[in-house]
Amino acid sequence: MESLDPRKARESMKNRINAAMEVLSQILQKKVADRETATKILEETYRKKALQPLRGKAWPPDIWDKEMATLYVIGKYALMLNEENPDLFHKLFNYEETLEEAAITILLRPPEEARKFVLFLLGGHVDDNTIARMLRVVTTKVIMGFEEEDKLIELLQKIPEVLPEQERTVRKYARFYIALRLAQAIASKEIRSRIAKEAFKQALAARIGLQKIMPDDEYIAFIATNVFEVPRKNLLRILGGKEEKNKRNKKRSAAGS
């Protein structure tokens, strides 16, 4: 199983990328330098376009601040705003810059050394929300085609070595990521059948190599519908549902009669 082609990744995220660029354009035009105002512009733009933030089933109170990771990735890797307007970029995305530095530290340094530096970067304490947001930055880079999936998988594997107390959080996030990637693969037509879906899911879970990270079809369907706007009829063919299960049961009954 290969990582999603960058072109296909961006095509599946086209509406979100366009929205992010529109938000960043407003921020630059209005010279917005505080994060709270930028987050409000982000929320207003998404709601106007009927776009939901990247998420699972939960809707945490800081969801729009978390979605600033999308602006960070587009601003840095698509528009190079960190080079063109470094002062403004740093004011708005200091947190994401710190999280990305922490992720790079975990990937490149030995576990004990990495732990000390990550704790230093993040103020001496790392909770589950911080880990999820660190992973979110890297995930956003991956699903938008700016980072190889192997980097995220390596990060998922190394965080428990550096911060063993966060192993449960990492497993939970891995489950979300598998569902997210499956939903994206369905949206990009990389997956077209139930068999292909199952093979993709099993292969990605095996590559990650953590226990108890397999998402169910209902979770995948929720993300596909709400994040990637996949039509329900497409999902029924690939993921099934009550209607599809009833059809299959009728076919089995007819075959056995």
Sequence and secondary structure as in RCSB ss.txt:
>XXXX:A:sequence
MESLDPRKARESMKNRINAAMEVLSQILQKKVADRETATKILEETYRKKALQPLRGKAWPPDIWDKEMATLYVIG
KYALMLNEENPDLFHKLFNYEETLEEAAITILLRPPEEARKFVLFLLGGHVDDNTIARMLRVVTTKVIMGFEEED
KLIELLQKIPEVLPEQERTVRKYARFYIALRLAQAIASKEIRSRIAKEAFKQALAARIGLQKIMPDDEYIAFIAT
NVFEVPRKNLLRILGGKEEKNKRNKKRSAAGS
>XXXX:A:secstr
     HHHHHHHTHHHHHHHHHHHHHHHHHT   HHHHHHHHHHHHHHTT   S SS   TTHHHHTHHHHHHII
IIIS HHHHSHHHHHHHHHHHHHHHHHHHHHHHS HHHHHHHHHHHTTT   HHHHHHHHHHHHHHHHTTSS HH
HHHHHHHHHHHH GGGHHHHHHHHHHHHHHHHHHHHHTTS  SHHHHHHHHHHHHHHH  SS    HHHHHHHHH
HTS   HHHHHHHT  HHHHHHHHHHHHHHH 
